[in-house]
Amino acid sequence: MAPRDRTWFKSSHSEGQEHQTCVEVALTPDTTAVRDSKAPGAGHLTVPHPAWSALLSSLR
């Protein structure tokens, strides 16, 4: 799936003035794609769902 065909979304925690820097995420059946919300055309990182879940778990 091409990046332009994905549905990108931001976390609901990304709203407001205090959260000026955030990422956008797009899901496919097997992967999670992540990009900078302020520079969406600069590229993205795509990782398997288990790797994304492991990263989020380590940050909690």
C-alpha positions as CSV (number, residue, x, y, z in Angstrom):
1,M,0.0,0.0,0.0
2,A,1.5,3.3,-1.1
3,P,1.8,6.0,1.7
4,R,-0.6,8.3,-0.1
5,D,-3.2,5.5,0.0
6,R,-3.0,5.1,3.7
7,T,-5.3,6.7,6.3
8,W,-3.0,8.6,8.6
9,F,-4.2,9.7,12.1
10,K,-2.8,11.4,15.2
11,S,-3.4,10.4,18.8
12,S,-6.2,12.2,20.6
13,H,-3.4,13.2,23.1
14,S,-1.8,15.2,20.3
15,E,-4.3,18.1,20.4
16,G,-3.7,21.5,21.9
17,Q,-0.9,24.0,22.1
18,E,1.3,21.9,24.5
19,H,1.6,19.1,22.0
20,Q,3.1,20.9,19.0
21,T,5.3,17.9,18.0
22,C,3.7,14.6,17.3
23,V,3.6,11.7,14.8
24,E,1.0,10.3,12.6
25,V,0.3,6.6,12.3
26,A,-1.2,4.5,9.5
27,L,-2.1,0.8,9.8
28,T,-2.1,-2.0,7.3
29,P,-3.0,-5.6,8.1
30,D,0.6,-6.4,8.9
31,T,2.4,-3.1,9.6
32,T,2.4,0.2,11.4
33,A,3.7,3.2,9.5
34,V,4.9,6.3,11.4
35,R,5.7,9.8,10.1
36,D,6.3,13.3,11.4
37,S,3.0,15.2,11.3
38,K,4.8,18.5,10.5
39,A,6.6,17.1,7.6
40,P,4.4,14.3,6.1
41,G,6.2,14.4,2.8
42,A,9.6,13.7,4.3
43,G,9.1,10.0,4.5
44,H,7.9,7.4,7.0
45,L,9.0,4.4,8.9
46,T,7.2,1.1,8.5
47,V,7.5,-1.6,11.1
48,P,5.7,-4.9,11.8
49,H,2.9,-4.6,14.4
50,P,4.8,-6.6,17.1
51,A,7.7,-4.2,16.9
52,W,5.4,-1.1,17.2
53,S,3.7,-2.7,20.2
54,A,7.0,-3.5,21.9
55,L,8.1,0.1,21.4
56,L,4.9,1.5,23.0
57,S,5.1,-1.0,25.9
58,S,8.7,0.1,26.6
59,L,7.6,3.7,26.8
60,R,4.9,3.2,29.3
